[in-house]
Structures are given as C-alpha cells and as structure tokens.
Amino acid sequence: MKTAPSFSRSKAFNLANLLTYGRLAAVPAVVGLLFWPEDHWSRWAALIVFALAAITDYLDGYVARTFAQQSALGRMLDPIADKLLVAACLLMLVADGTIHGWALWAAIVILCREILVSGLREFLAELKVSVPVSRVAKWKTTLQLVALGFLIAGPAGETVLPNNTLIGIVLLWIAALLTIYTGWDYFKNGIHHLMDEG
C-alpha cells in the first residue's frame, strides 16, 4: 500500500514532466522581461527564455515516448503550458505595440481558437471522448512559437535582421490561418457528440 504514493510521485517528477514544469515556469519569466520592451537586452533575454521553453515543447513529448514516461498529468499539463506561453506572449506583445493594427486580428483569432478548443476538449473529456492532436495542429503550434520568437526579439532583432518584426507578423498571420483550420477540424470531429448530447 505504501508503494502507490511513491510511484505516483516518481511519475509526477519524471524528466518529461519536469520539462513541462520548466515551460510553465518560463511564462512569468518571459512576461517579466517583456515589461521593459524598449530595453534590447531585456528583449534578448526574453527571447532566450522563450526559445528554451519552446524547445521543451518538443523534448517533453520525445522523452515521454522514448523512455515510456507518459502520464495523465503530463498529457493534461502539456497543452496547458503551450497555451499559457502563447497567450501570455501575445498579450505582452499587444501591450507594448509590437502587435498592432490589423495584426491584432491574428492574435484575437489565435486566442479565441485556443479558448474554444479547450472548452470543446473539456466537454468531450466528460463524455470520455479523446480528441487526438493532428499533425497540422502541431505545425500550427510550431509556427506560432516561431512567429512569437521573431516578435519577442522585436526592435532588438531589427539590429541583426532587417524587417524582423514584419517577418514575425507575416508568420503570425499564417499561424492564425492554420489556427482557424485546425479549430474547424476539432469542431467538425466533435460536433456529432455535441448534437447527440443535445
């Protein structure tokens, strides 16, 4: 009887989950650094923390599959960590004016889709219906992270790569289009369960 709690603790603190916890911890760190958007060093530091967090998005899944470290906790926290990182960065970049004008719609689309899909997943989970992550959804997440990397660098990135912010905005729009597609795909796959319950 004493082995069950220790077994649960070992799963909670396996390497895959520790990487996910690191991505969660990166959210307030990136947000804090982006409070000084005019400071180029702060921008670069935020980009480094963000890039490390983005890398763990790939690594935690790889480690979990390779070393059989899958867990219910990891499956729950992994998408939450992704969404928190993306949403927090979008809000900070809108606040400092990096994302402005028509580009605001791309950010709104991404945020709304994440909320809608999360609600759909929660509803389907109550029905014991699993909604697997599609390959296109993984590309969407990757593109969102790459776009945000350019935008976090922002003015500091312009000193190294001209039109850095414009590249980030273009990638953000492409990510928004993929976001609409994958959101519709999830809704289409779950709609019959919604209709059955109605």
N, C-alpha and C positions, 0 to 999 in steps of 0.2 A: 504493500500500500504506500510505502514511503518513496518508491521509485517514480511514481507518476508525476508528482510535482517537479522533481529534479529533471525528469525527461522533458517536461513542458518548458522549464526554464532554459534547458540546453537548446531547445528549438527556437525559443524566443531570442536567444543571443548567439545564434549561429552566424557565420560570416555573411550569408546572403541578407539576413535581416539587419545586421549591423550596417551594411552598406545602405540599406533603405533608411535606417535611422539617421545616417550621415546626410542623406539627401534632405530629410525633414529639417535637420539642424541647419542646413545651408540656407533655408528660406529666410529666417530672420537675419542671418549674416549678410546675405545679398541685399535685403531691404535696407538694413542699417547703412551699408556702404553707399547705396544709391540716394541717401539723404543729402549727399554732397555732390550733386550731378555736375557742377562746374569744375570740380577737382579731378584732374585727369588721373592722378594716382588712385583716387577712390574708385573711378570707373574701371581701371585696370584690375584693381584688387577684387572688385565685384565680379568682373569677367572671369578671373581665375577661380574664385569660389564657385561661380555658376558652372563653369566648364567641368570642374571636378565633380559637381553634383550631377551634371548631365551624363558624365561617363559612368557614374554608378548606376544610372538607369539601365545601361546595357549590362554592366558587370553583375548586378544582383541577380538578374534573370539567368545569366550564363552560369554563375556559381551555383544557383539553386538547381539548375538542370544537371550540371556536370557532376556535382557532389551530392545529389539527391537531398537537397536541403529545402525542398518545397514545404511550405506550411500555410495553414489558413491565415495566420497573422500576416505573413509576407504577401499573400495574394490580396489581402484587404488593404495593406498599407502602401503597396507599390503604386497603384493608380492614384491613390490619395496624395502621395508625395509628388508625383508628376503634376497633378492638377494644382496643388498649392504653389509649387515652384513657378509654373507658368502664370497662374493668376496673379500672384504677388508681384512678379516682374512686370507684367502688363500694366498693373495699376501704378507702379512706381514710374514706369516709362511714360505713361499718360500724364502723371502728375508733374513730371519735370519737362514736359513738352516735346520729348523725343518722338512720341507717337502723337500726332495731331492732325487736324483737318479730316480729310476723307479716310485716312488710315485708322481713325477711331472706330470706324465701322468694322474693320477687320478684327480689332481687339474685342469689340462687342460680340461679334459672331462667335469668336473662339470661346469667350466666357459663357455666353448663353448656351452654346452647344454642350460644354462641359457640365453645366448645371442640369440641363435636360437629360443628358445621357446618364448622369449619376442618379437622378430621380428614377429613370426607367430601370436602371440596374437594380436599385433598391427594391422597387416594386416587384420585378421579376424574381429577385432573390427570395422574397416572401413566398413565391409560388414554386420555389425550388427549381427555377429555370436558370441555367447558366448561359451567359452571353459571352462567347469567346472573343478575344481581341483579334481583329482581322489584320492581315499584312498591311493593307492600306492605312489602317489606324496607327500602326507602328511607324509607317513612313510619315504620317501626319505629325506624330509626336516628335520625331526626329527633326522634321522641317521647322516645327515651332521652336525647338530648342536652338537650332542653328540661327534662325531669324532673330531670336532674342539675344543670342550671343553678339551678333553684329550691332544690335540696338543698344545693348548694355555698354559696349565699347563707345558707341555714340561719337561725340566730338573728339574724344581721345583717339578713337580709331581712325578718324579722318586724317590725323597727322601721319599715319602709316599707310592707310589705304584710302585714296580719294573716293568720294561717293559711298563710303562705308555705310552711312545711315540709310541712304537710298537703297542700297542692296538689301539691308535688313527689312525695309518697308516692303519691297517687292516680294521677298521671301515670306513675309508675314501675310501678304495677300494670297499667295499660293497656298500657304498653310491654312488660311481661312476657307479657301475653296475646297481643299481636302477635308476640312473640318465639317463643312456642310454635307459633303458626300458621305463621309463616314457616319455622321449623325443620322442622315436619312436611312443609311444601311441598317444601323442599330434599330431605328424606329420601325422599319419595314419588317425586320426579323422578329420584333416583339409585339407588333400590332395585333396579331391574331390572339395572343394571350390576353391583351387588353380587352379585345372585343369579347372573348369568351367569358372574362370576368364581369364585363358589363351586362 
